[in-house]
Amino acid sequence: MDIFNLDLEAIGWDFFFEDNFAKYKEEGLIPGRISEVQLKNFVLLTKNGEIEGRISGKLRFEADEKNKLPVVGDWVALKIESNTKGTIHAVLPRKSKFSRKVPGKVTEEQVMISNVDTVWIVSGLDQDFNIQRIERYLMLVSKSGAKPVLVLNKADICIGLEDRIQELKKIAPTIPIHTVSAELNEGVGELYQYLGKGKTVALLGSSGVGKSTITNKLLGFNRQKVGSVREWDSHGRHITTFRELIILPKGGMIIDNPGMRELQLWSEDEDINQVFDDIELLSRQCKFRDCSHRNEPGCAVKNAIRDGKLDLRRYEHYLKLKKELEFLSIKQNGLTRVAEKTRGKNISKYAKVVGKLKTRE
């Protein structure tokens, strides 16, 4: 696709964004889509081609939280300053977004990418295969607004492939599963069904699972850097270091993401119920409505484990994630109270200043 003469619909523009852009169009601004974030600069795709943009002072001031600033995949309202530069004045509402808690001790939402239609959760069929990590990724996707697809790479070196597939069908019976060998370019063609004009796909997965290799095969040439993995545990190095929206020659776009060292959740109870819907269904049969599924009598969940109908590993991971979300909720509620208290103090100070000015008049 010629990036100097872009068709906006080909890169995801539709009626949803058109409606939300109307007020900015009257101000003489144009739409652009963020394809790359570079510290304080942004690379945008527009009808005028590729533009380098910076955030306006007003937008930076009004974005009281980092999650309101532009990320890869966002559509924004842009003022053109020259043939190659512009200023971002607003971020349009997002159709979907992928959020996690920022790494470390700070309780804050980090939006990684937005406006994605489908996400491929890529897992290697080697020693790095990890059901619990996949469940965590499914939690991330459940809240995003995008459709999840499981892509199992390195099928050419997998022993017991059918067993792996059956493991995944137990935890995600309704989610499509594709087995591929990106290195040998086998099965990758099946993934084109999720692409096409205006469609955006994101790849999520740990380092070394083959996300960049899949991207290169879909592009038809080696654009993304790829690296080897350690033989003893199949862990890869972080070759992809930033997120980038890439236009594919056969239509559609792909966002290759770096492997995430920390995947801390930014979710709610309803999200865990979607991923662990089998446990949620069992819990409705518990004797007590507020059953914690630990030591209460008449617990249908514990009975299912005893009868071999529920895997103990899945149950223990469910409890771990639920505890993590409960702790996150406590911290979020505390931050909300602090923010409301601060806002109240600011309003009070403002009222006193206005009162003094009126008195002087």
Secondary structure as UniProt FT lines:
FT   TURN            3..4
FT   HELIX           8..11
FT   HELIX           15..25
FT   TURN            26..28
FT   STRAND          30..38
FT   TURN            39..40
FT   STRAND          41..46
FT   TURN            47..48
FT   STRAND          49..55
FT   HELIX           57..62
FT   HELIX           66..68
FT   STRAND          75..80
FT   STRAND          85..91
FT   STRAND          97..101
FT   STRAND          109..114
FT   STRAND          118..124
FT   TURN            127..128
FT   HELIX           131..142
FT   TURN            143..145
FT   STRAND          147..153
FT   HELIX           155..157
FT   HELIX           161..171
FT   TURN            173..174
FT   STRAND          177..179
FT   TURN            182..185
FT   HELIX           188..194
FT   TURN            197..198
FT   STRAND          200..204
FT   TURN            207..208
FT   HELIX           211..219
FT   TURN            231..233
FT   STRAND          244..247
FT   TURN            249..250
FT   STRAND          253..256
FT   HELIX           269..275
FT   HELIX           277..283
FT   TURN            284..285
FT   TURN            289..290
FT   TURN            297..298
FT   HELIX           300..306
FT   TURN            307..308
FT   HELIX           312..360
//
